[in-house]
Amino acid sequence: MDSYSLGVLTVHRIGFGAMQLPGPGVMGPPRDHDEAIAVLRRAVELGVNHIDTAQFYGPDVSNELIREALHPYPDDLALVSKVGAFRDDKGGWLPGQRPEQLRSAVEDNLRSLGTDRLGAVNLRLPEEVDLPVEHKVPLEDQLAEMVALRDEGKIAGVGISTASRAQVEQAIAQAQIVCVQNAFSLVDQKDADVLELCHDSGIAYVPYFPLGSAFGGMPKVAENPAVQAVAERIGASPAQVGLAWLLGHRDNVLLIPGTSSVAHLDENMKAASINLSDDDIAELEKAV
């Protein structure tokens, strides 16, 4: 697979996202523990050296599965996590943006993963619209704490997630971020200007929802007629076409498709070998 830089690290462009390993609602143990372990080991066998996780997946579940399956970790494996949120007892997602919360979250990730340093940590920003005043923390203060954690050697690189262009620009200037993790796919290109900013700045762009939104009623790549037509013509699945389009769209795009199935993992990884022709790409982009 092609590779791209993730700060001081170099990773293959298809990684693995661990969000689907815990139980329903990203809470509790996996439906099939042995399959989850097999997925992680198979991913590394196939060349994955970039795993995206978070302590609040479970909580702790995805990290503990990664540790059970892969520790001691391969020297080239980049473990990337995120902070800025935590879960309540009912599975709700709550903001955790205060500097001491960010530090505690990094420490929790190090503990549960059994490592001394994370390859990168994304600062996950909440939606500001309905955020209570007591939870609003200046981005400058959040980034300062992330830089301090990097300077202490606990993380190799700082990233940012669910961020506007202005927030990304601030993060580049203040924290020299190594990656941005925002929603982006063939059928949802609203973040194209941030992707271009990252491309021009040599920063990895890691799209979540690479196959469209996971929420009901929102566009999904695999349901797009043009994607289905191209997939049938070239003998691929619609999901593979969507992932292949992202890989070809910009060379700084790093994919982290997630799954709890070995068969689905194998299918996702084969997207790296799919070459879309100029006509295929034109047909896809015209349709969306």
Buried (B, 14 or more C-beta within 10 A) or exposed (E): BEBBBBBEBEBBBBBBBBBBBBBEEBBEBBEEEEBBBBBBEBBBEBEBBBBBBBBBBBBBBBBBBBBEBBEEBEEEBBBBBBBBBBBEEEEEEEBBBBBEBBBBBBBBBBEBBBBEEBBBBBBBBBEEEEBEEEBEBEBEEBBBBBBEBBEEEBBBBBBBBBBBBEBBBBBBEBBBBBBBBBBBBBBBBEBEEBBBBBBEBEBBBBBBBBBBBEEEEEBBBBEBEBBBBBBEEBEBBBBBBBBBBBBBBBEBBBBBBBBBBBEBBBBBBBBBEBEBEEEBBEBBEEBB
